[in-house]
């Protein structure tokens, strides 16, 4: 009887400690969100989203060029990273015992741990120096390199969770291995793969260091991918270290927009996952 009671006490204590750990982990996130919202919400207005930066020392202006630039550069990175990451993840999952698959997996894990500033220097040497110009394309290359291991490893792990009976059933019906993978296995893992892509997008949307070496900055509104382009992260960095109080205010507003983009990507990922899972169950 005493032993039973002691086990229940220990069980309740562990549950309480786990709950306290969860609350403790959420406190920094809540404080960051509260502080960014409280500092930046007052600076959000129509001008912020529709105007370009004002000349130094003048009041007003906005970050319309930086918002468009961030979406453009991140989109370029996604165009580079998604196809390569998906195919590499599929190969690593389907041929997991081969040396090439092990090498790809090791390279992805190593690349995932490389500091972002090192990736920025790499992209600078690859996409800036040979062409003698900073550009949105170079920034996209840097962000694409950062997205690549996240998409690849997410795809691989999710494909491994698909039951082997699905593969065997498709092969038994006469499908080739490639057809079985792309018509049966990948659709089964699609909700999780889509979530991984959106989270990778959110992960690189807040990067600054790689863009300082590649996209640089542009105070004017531009969508030319061959020219330097403004991004939210670099704009917030420049405004934050400036001596102007109005630029500090706008830097907080830019930080709030960045946080909102990341949260939106996370929410869309969860919604898409739930929707696709319901569709699969209905089918």
C-alpha positions as CSV (number, residue, x, y, z in Angstrom):
1,X,0.0,0.0,0.0
2,X,2.8,2.4,0.9
3,X,4.7,1.5,-2.2
4,X,1.6,2.2,-4.3
5,X,1.1,5.6,-2.7
6,X,4.8,6.5,-3.2
7,X,4.5,5.7,-6.9
8,X,1.5,7.9,-7.2
9,X,3.2,10.8,-5.4
10,X,6.3,10.4,-7.6
11,X,4.0,10.3,-10.7
12,X,2.2,13.5,-9.7
13,X,5.5,15.2,-8.9
14,X,6.9,14.4,-12.3
15,X,3.7,15.7,-14.0
16,X,3.9,18.9,-12.1
17,X,7.6,19.3,-12.9
18,X,6.9,18.8,-16.6
19,X,4.1,21.3,-16.5
20,X,6.4,23.8,-14.7
21,X,9.0,23.2,-17.4
22,X,6.5,23.9,-20.2
23,X,5.4,27.2,-18.5
24,X,9.1,28.2,-17.9
25,X,9.8,27.5,-21.6
26,X,6.9,29.6,-22.7
27,X,7.7,32.6,-20.5
28,X,10.6,34.0,-22.7
29,X,8.4,33.6,-25.8
30,X,5.5,35.5,-24.1
31,X,7.8,38.2,-22.9
32,X,9.4,38.7,-26.3
33,X,6.0,38.8,-28.0
34,X,4.6,41.2,-25.4
35,X,7.6,43.6,-25.6
36,X,7.7,43.6,-29.4
37,X,4.0,44.2,-29.7
38,X,4.0,46.9,-27.0
39,X,6.9,48.7,-28.7
40,X,5.9,48.3,-32.3
41,X,2.1,48.4,-32.5
42,X,2.0,52.2,-32.1
43,X,4.2,52.7,-35.1
44,X,2.1,50.6,-37.5
45,X,0.1,52.7,-39.9
46,X,-0.8,53.0,-43.5
47,X,2.3,55.0,-44.3
48,X,4.5,52.3,-42.9
49,X,3.2,49.7,-45.4
50,X,3.0,52.0,-48.4
51,X,6.0,54.4,-48.3
52,X,9.7,53.9,-48.7
53,X,12.2,55.2,-46.1
54,X,12.4,58.9,-45.5
55,X,15.8,60.6,-45.9
56,X,18.1,60.4,-42.7
57,X,16.9,62.8,-40.0
58,X,13.4,63.3,-41.5
59,X,10.3,62.0,-39.8
60,X,7.9,59.6,-41.5
61,X,8.4,57.1,-44.2
62,X,7.8,53.4,-44.2
63,X,9.2,50.0,-45.1
64,X,7.1,49.0,-48.1
65,X,10.3,48.3,-50.1
66,X,11.7,46.1,-47.3
67,X,8.5,44.1,-46.9
68,X,8.3,43.4,-50.7
69,X,12.1,42.7,-50.8
70,X,11.9,40.2,-47.9
71,X,9.1,38.2,-49.6
72,X,11.0,38.3,-52.9
73,X,14.3,37.1,-51.5
74,X,12.7,34.4,-49.4
75,X,10.7,33.3,-52.4
76,X,13.8,33.0,-54.5
77,X,15.4,30.9,-51.8
78,X,12.3,28.7,-51.7
79,X,12.4,28.2,-55.4
80,X,16.0,27.0,-55.1
81,X,15.7,24.9,-52.0
82,X,12.3,23.1,-52.2
83,X,12.9,20.9,-55.3
84,X,16.4,20.0,-54.3
85,X,15.5,19.4,-50.7
86,X,12.5,17.2,-51.6
87,X,14.4,15.1,-54.1
88,X,17.3,14.7,-51.7
89,X,15.0,13.7,-48.8
90,X,13.2,11.2,-51.0
91,X,16.4,9.6,-52.1
92,X,17.7,9.5,-48.5
93,X,14.5,7.8,-47.3
94,X,14.1,5.3,-50.1
95,X,17.8,4.3,-50.3
96,X,18.7,4.8,-46.7
97,X,21.3,2.0,-46.6
98,X,23.5,3.4,-49.4
99,X,26.7,5.4,-48.9
100,X,25.4,8.3,-50.9
101,X,22.3,8.5,-48.7
102,X,24.5,8.5,-45.6
103,X,26.7,11.2,-47.1
104,X,23.7,13.4,-48.0
105,X,22.3,13.0,-44.5
106,X,25.6,13.9,-42.9
107,X,26.0,16.9,-45.2
108,X,22.5,18.1,-44.4
109,X,23.1,17.8,-40.6
110,X,26.4,19.6,-40.9
111,X,25.0,22.4,-43.1
112,X,22.1,22.8,-40.6
113,X,24.7,23.6,-37.9
114,X,26.8,26.1,-39.9
115,X,26.4,29.7,-38.6
116,X,24.3,31.9,-40.9
117,X,27.1,34.4,-41.3
118,X,29.4,31.7,-42.8
119,X,26.6,30.9,-45.3
120,X,26.5,34.6,-46.1
121,X,30.2,34.6,-46.8
122,X,29.9,31.5,-48.9
123,X,27.0,33.1,-51.0
124,X,29.1,36.2,-51.3
125,X,31.9,34.3,-52.9
126,X,29.5,32.3,-55.1
127,X,26.9,34.8,-56.2
128,X,28.4,38.3,-55.6
129,X,32.1,38.3,-56.4
130,X,31.8,36.6,-59.8
131,X,29.2,39.1,-61.0
132,X,30.7,42.2,-59.2
133,X,27.3,43.2,-57.7
134,X,25.1,42.6,-54.8
135,X,21.6,41.3,-55.8
136,X,18.4,39.8,-54.6
137,X,19.4,36.6,-56.4
138,X,22.5,36.3,-54.2
139,X,20.3,36.8,-51.1
140,X,18.0,34.1,-52.4
141,X,20.9,31.7,-52.8
142,X,22.0,32.3,-49.2
143,X,18.5,31.7,-47.8
144,X,18.0,28.7,-50.1
145,X,21.2,27.1,-48.8
146,X,19.8,27.6,-45.2
147,X,16.4,26.2,-46.1
148,X,17.9,23.1,-47.9
149,X,18.9,20.9,-45.0
150,X,15.6,21.7,-43.1
151,X,13.5,20.6,-46.0
152,X,15.6,17.6,-46.8
153,X,15.7,16.2,-43.3
154,X,12.0,16.8,-42.7
155,X,11.1,15.1,-46.0
156,X,13.3,12.1,-45.1
157,X,11.9,11.6,-41.6
158,X,8.3,11.9,-42.7
159,X,8.7,9.5,-45.6
160,X,10.2,6.9,-43.2
161,X,7.0,7.1,-41.1
162,X,4.8,6.1,-44.1
163,X,3.9,2.3,-43.6
164,X,5.9,0.0,-45.9
165,X,2.6,-1.7,-46.8
166,X,1.7,1.3,-49.0
167,X,4.9,0.8,-50.9
168,X,4.5,-2.9,-51.2
169,X,0.8,-2.6,-52.3
170,X,1.8,-0.2,-55.1
171,X,4.6,-2.4,-56.2
172,X,2.4,-5.4,-56.1
173,X,-0.1,-3.7,-58.5
174,X,2.7,-3.3,-61.0
175,X,3.8,0.3,-60.3
176,X,7.5,1.1,-60.7
177,X,9.4,2.2,-57.7
178,X,9.4,5.8,-58.8
179,X,5.7,5.8,-59.5
180,X,5.0,4.2,-56.1
181,X,7.0,6.8,-54.3
182,X,5.6,9.9,-56.1
183,X,2.0,8.7,-56.4
184,X,1.5,6.8,-53.1
185,X,4.3,7.5,-50.5
186,X,4.8,11.2,-51.0
187,X,1.1,12.1,-51.0
188,X,0.7,10.2,-47.7
189,X,3.5,12.3,-46.1
190,X,2.5,15.5,-47.8
191,X,0.9,17.2,-44.7
192,X,4.1,16.9,-42.7
193,X,6.3,17.9,-45.7
194,X,4.3,21.0,-46.3
195,X,4.6,21.9,-42.6
196,X,8.4,21.5,-42.8
197,X,8.6,23.7,-45.9
198,X,6.6,26.5,-44.2
199,X,8.6,26.2,-41.0
200,X,11.8,26.4,-43.1
201,X,10.4,29.5,-44.8
202,X,9.7,31.1,-41.4
203,X,13.1,30.1,-40.2
204,X,15.0,32.0,-42.8
205,X,12.6,35.0,-43.0
206,X,14.3,36.4,-39.9
207,X,17.9,36.1,-41.0
208,X,20.1,39.2,-41.3
209,X,23.7,38.2,-41.6
210,X,23.5,36.4,-44.9
211,X,21.7,39.3,-46.5
212,X,24.3,41.8,-45.4
213,X,26.8,40.0,-47.6
214,X,24.5,39.3,-50.6
215,X,21.4,41.5,-51.0
216,X,22.9,44.4,-49.1
217,X,20.2,47.1,-49.0
218,X,18.3,49.5,-51.1
219,X,16.5,52.6,-49.9
220,X,14.4,52.7,-53.0
221,X,11.5,50.4,-54.1
222,X,12.9,47.8,-56.4
223,X,11.9,44.3,-57.7
224,X,14.9,43.8,-60.0
225,X,16.5,40.6,-58.8
226,X,19.8,41.5,-60.4
227,X,20.2,44.6,-58.1
228,X,20.6,45.2,-54.4
229,X,17.3,45.0,-52.6
230,X,16.0,46.1,-49.2
231,X,14.8,43.5,-46.7
232,X,13.0,43.8,-43.4
233,X,15.8,42.3,-41.3
234,X,18.6,44.5,-42.7
235,X,16.3,47.6,-42.6
236,X,15.5,46.9,-38.9
237,X,19.2,46.4,-38.2
238,X,20.1,49.7,-39.9
239,X,17.4,51.6,-38.1
240,X,18.2,50.1,-34.7
241,X,21.8,51.2,-34.8
242,X,20.9,54.7,-36.1
243,X,20.9,57.8,-33.9
244,X,17.4,58.8,-34.9
245,X,14.5,58.2,-32.5
246,X,12.0,57.9,-35.3
247,X,14.0,55.2,-37.0
248,X,14.1,53.3,-33.7
249,X,10.4,53.5,-33.5
250,X,10.1,52.1,-37.0
251,X,12.6,49.4,-36.2
252,X,10.2,48.1,-33.6
253,X,7.4,48.2,-36.1
254,X,9.5,46.2,-38.5
255,X,10.3,43.6,-35.8
256,X,6.6,43.3,-35.1
257,X,5.9,42.6,-38.8
258,X,8.7,40.0,-38.9
259,X,7.3,38.2,-35.9
260,X,3.8,38.3,-37.4
261,X,5.1,36.7,-40.6
262,X,6.8,33.9,-38.7
263,X,3.6,33.3,-36.6
264,X,1.5,33.4,-39.7
265,X,3.7,30.8,-41.4
266,X,3.4,28.6,-38.3
267,X,-0.4,28.9,-38.1
268,X,-0.8,28.3,-41.8
269,X,1.4,25.2,-41.5
270,X,-0.8,23.8,-38.7
271,X,-4.0,24.6,-40.6
272,X,-2.7,23.0,-43.7
273,X,-1.6,19.9,-41.8
274,X,-5.0,19.5,-40.1
275,X,-6.9,20.1,-43.4
276,X,-4.8,17.6,-45.4
277,X,-5.1,15.0,-42.7
278,X,-8.9,15.3,-42.7
279,X,-8.9,14.9,-46.5
280,X,-6.7,11.8,-46.2
281,X,-9.0,10.3,-43.6
282,X,-12.1,11.1,-45.7
283,X,-10.5,9.5,-48.7
